[in-house]
């Protein structure tokens, strides 16, 4: 018997950690790839992916590596920033403290101090990769602590459900980074990202080596996209994350009697259908549109979950 | 004394010392002394800083909110334990139970027949005009006549070593989480200091609390469900609410999570629909509990919960209206209250208290204002207290006028003496004043958590042990 409010806090704890981890991946991949590019061209896509161009413009600062990465790591006023996400992680955990393990709370608390410390320090660009790595490690630790110490009740299920959903959402954004230009209505050809980009992306998603083993001959960028989207064995793949989300929902129903209502089932079906119908070639505008539609279906699904479970 | 530099500057002065004053219990004194003598000041301070860091990381904190955001502060921890000999404890235990039994009998009476008022033992207006008296509770029957399920009895120890009751807490006494967490911290961080010491355990408090609460469930319910009702994460005692809910294994809910339906039953909004609730351990004040009855603007309460109470569908712990029993003016009558209901003499004495509504007492108080502490009744948290020996001439003149104007609103007590306990400082052990708050749980019968919260004034000479004013806490060892 669990309060709706607790389910919601658990769900958002999961989301904020995944969001944080992915933000660090995005910043790392951009930095690595931006080394030989003009700063603005390399860093604008992140702002586009999060629809933050207007919000960033309000800071009055030029789009540079340092300004954008500070905006996403340390800007407390930016709801997409890591410092905000980890603060929210802690506040959600605070409301759940009696239901999560003491080890989990301890880790969240130390994690929040760590991130708040970074935010205070005004880091230099040379430190960015190291900071992102540190934060990602804390995300892994967090997941490990939850995995190792939390009782497998509804709280845990909702936490994992939120994490899986956020992961799917964030992975579509990561994939979409280089495709944002395809959103334009004119028919100008935009050069699709090259092999070097995909290699960087695969490494960032911890999938490079597995990809090499899986596709040993003549790797094609569209194979890389397919791998990141559909290979359920890759922890970060979109399909894998969505399957995981569906699995936790099923367990919530079967083990705890928290059965989904009609809108939740319909949204889940629509998401599964959309995922199963990718464009013929995973590149260019069709890929961008496809990713966009999956994001929309994920949002609809999340809204249905919210209505059913969190707003009685 | 060995190589230790811990004791080189220790001097309890005229005060009773909780370790070295244990005259009849030399074994406790010598054993603790020998254990502590193994440490050096610097090393002990270093270890204590690590222990306090761990408290912070574990979130054993109270939260202070300011413009700068939420700050989680720890209650300063002192690693030198405060021992209580087993024979002393058995007296304290019986004394606390006697007191709480009398308080519950008093509350049952004032909310039903009011015999004690009719018999003139306690002045009627003291009770019915009290701002904590809740007329809504008159005639409401409670299971086992238990009003104060969770009580804290504040004790001090005078220069002769006698324990005296300073105050009763029957509303929402807090601090018990520190008792258990301090013990856990001692075991984690100072296992060498505790090795082989035989002390009574405290870690089953949550189980005891749960079973005492369940004893008071509405009679008609087979499988009662309890919750802990908190004002929310912004409350400074939120950690304790988390702790208690966790230790009891019950949901920690806010007012918005509960509803009272037209059937006068309480439900909580769960992911599987509405689930019935039968016992509410509430950590919010009467005034905020039910906007249908008390403050209409309360966002923290549960509209209709008083209806559910009167219909016999829910138990509220502590009961509404218990504040009338821990009032300072009623406190002065506790010896008479104990005798009236139990036919016994108090096992634990009050601090000498002058009731200013009494003409002789008032005359004495006015004559000795510069020696006495004058307290307004019905206030808590030290509000409005005038400490005679420290007051200026104009402050004394003001309080003299106030006393003549409205004597019924005041009591007076001699300057209290607090015992001291060796406490770690940068320079070794210093004598610091301590008090003690045992916790008494009452369902069908009462149970006392061995020991209780020892609060310590960390500043030299200070008598103020409140956490808001630099007080810390210690582990309390009841010897077996």
Contacts between the chains, C-beta under 8 A, distances in Angstrom:
chain1	res1	chain2	res2	distance
A	1	B	225	7.6
A	1	B	251	7.6
A	1	B	268	7.8
A	1	B	270	5.1
A	1	B	272	6.7
A	1	B	275	4.9
A	2	B	251	7.6
A	2	B	270	5.6
A	2	B	271	5.4
A	2	B	272	7.8
A	3	B	251	6.0
A	3	B	253	6.4
A	3	B	257	5.2
A	3	B	268	6.1
A	3	B	269	6.4
A	3	B	270	5.7
A	3	B	271	7.5
A	4	B	257	7.8
A	4	B	269	5.3
A	4	B	270	6.6
A	4	B	271	5.5
A	5	B	254	7.5
A	5	B	256	7.7
A	5	B	257	5.8
A	5	B	269	7.7
A	6	B	251	7.6
A	7	B	271	5.0
A	91	B	233	7.2
A	94	B	233	5.0
A	94	B	238	7.5
A	95	B	233	5.7
A	97	B	59	7.1
A	97	B	239	7.8
A	97	B	242	4.1
A	97	B	246	7.3
A	97	B	252	7.9
A	98	B	241	7.9
A	98	B	242	4.7
A	98	B	243	7.6
A	98	B	245	3.9
A	98	B	246	3.9
A	98	B	251	8.0
A	98	B	252	4.7
A	99	B	246	7.7
A	99	B	252	7.9
A	102	B	58	6.5
A	105	B	58	7.3
A	105	B	59	5.5
A	106	B	57	5.3
A	106	B	58	5.3
A	106	B	59	7.1
A	109	B	56	7.8
A	109	B	57	5.7
A	109	B	58	7.5
A	109	B	59	5.2
A	109	B	72	7.8
A	110	B	57	5.5
A	154	B	271	6.4
A	252	B	271	7.8
A	256	B	271	7.5
A	256	B	272	7.1
A	257	B	272	5.2
A	258	B	271	4.6
A	258	B	272	5.6
A	309	B	271	5.2
A	312	B	269	4.5
A	312	B	270	7.8
A	312	B	271	7.9
A	312	B	273	7.4
A	312	B	274	7.9
